[in-house]
Amino acid sequence: MSSETALINRLERFGSWPWPLSVLVLIGIAYFFGLYDVLTLGVAAPAIASQLGVSATTLASVGTVIALVGYLIGAVGFAHIADKYGRKTGLTVTLISYSIGSLLTGLSTNIFEVYFWRFITGIGIGADLAIAAAYLSEMTPAGVRGRFQSLGTFFGFVGAGIGPLIGLFVIPVASYGWRVYFIIGALGGLAILYLRRSIPESPRWLIMKKRFREAEGVIGLAETTYQKKKGTLPPISSLANTSQLEEKTLPITSLFTRKHLPRVLLMLAVFLFYYVYAYPFLALTTSLLSASGYAYVASLTVVGLGGLGFALGAFLSFIFSDLTERKYLIALLFFIQALAMIGIGLKGSLAEEVFSYFVAALSNTFLATMLYVYSAENFPTRARSNGVALTDGLGHLAPIFSVPFTAALFVASGLFSAYEALAIEAAIGGVFVLLGIRSTRRVLEEISE
């Protein structure tokens, strides 16, 4: 038995998360900042616009597009760093970029500074999410991969739930409230950057790099932690072949083989049809509700209270992610998203809008969590960060066009037409994902190598 096989078999023996819980939390925080950041500009836009001389809808749409360009650059560029130099190094670089961008957005004195620092923030967020997805996938045994990757994202998606609530209490208090809102995100990023020093490197990445002694130390930490919690170690599992872990070519070239290119194209299509509606929903809802007749505080209430669904959706993904085939669950969630978009567009009473937003938020984070789990399962270890980053990053091309299109459609035809279009896009995403591979409870090396 080769060293690679022996080490992977030891890693796959566990029936639960074998590492300290702090590792799960510190990586899941990537999703916290990702969702917190997506929502900050949309929530704060009306307050910023009144001070910097631009309409809230224009600020939210243009600022989001600029951040998305940064996201795309960061996802592809920094993910290469993670595949070449390690997941920990990649996660460090990305969080520095996010923290600097968010801090200086809060200190901006004109609209052009806001746009520039949103671009820098986007670079950091784009890569951090992709690398975190690859890292969690590689750290978790096959039988519980979906469940514990979902739990990791649950800690992160709390950000989507509390972000609008923070805005509801901070932004209206003073003229500088929106600045405090961005600075809070930056300070949180710096704190997590410090705490992440203690997380282990991905053992699968170490094995791929032939750094067996280091990989043995990391897996030994998992075994020690598991023994302290459970008392005894389970029997070592059996894995047929790990020769595919050898790094024979540049990582990204592995994605363009006959086996993996169809997966790249399919996951790209799925991400395109997810982000094409998700970003307008996340970034524009506060501004569009305000522009359609709701008072600003009422719009914040819809997003703030309805946004509690974000955390609940991530928690539900932890419970259900490994109970059924992943792609079928993802498709169902796409269709629920479509119905929720229609509900928001109908513009009912305040209570009805809160409920529709709550359902949209819940199904959105449930869906996003499953997509990050599923996308990482499609690609080989030597190119996993690149695979997730390439498909997820290029997927962000869609909202570069759909955000301003949604804003323009709202101006031309009203709230319902804008959200009806988002519903159609979500339904198409559900159809595409049904064409994907089966992955639930299968070992990564069997699925993707």
ABEGO torsion letter per residue (X at the ends): XBAAAAAAAAAAABABBABBAAAAAAAAAAAAAAAAAAAAAAAAAAAAAAAAGBBAAAAAAAAAAAAAAAAAAAAAAAAAAAAAAEAAAAAAAAAAAAAAAAAAAAABABAAAAAAAAAAAAAAAAAAAAAAAAAAAAABBAAAAAAAAAAAAAAAAAAAAAAAAAAAAAAAABAAAAAAAAAAAAAAAAAAAAAAAABBBBAAAAAAAGBAAAAAAAAAAAAAAAAAAAGBBBBBBBBABAAAABBABBAAAAAABAAAAAAAAAAAAAAAAAAAAAAAAAAAAAAAAAAAGBBAAAAAAAAAAAAAAAAAAAAAAAAAAAABBAAAAAAAAAAAAAAAAAAAAAGBBAAAAAAAAAAAAAAAAAAAAAAAAAAAAABBAAAAAAAAAAAAAAAAAAAAAAAAAAAAAAAAAEAAAAAAAAAAAAAAAAAAAAABBBABGBBAAAAAX
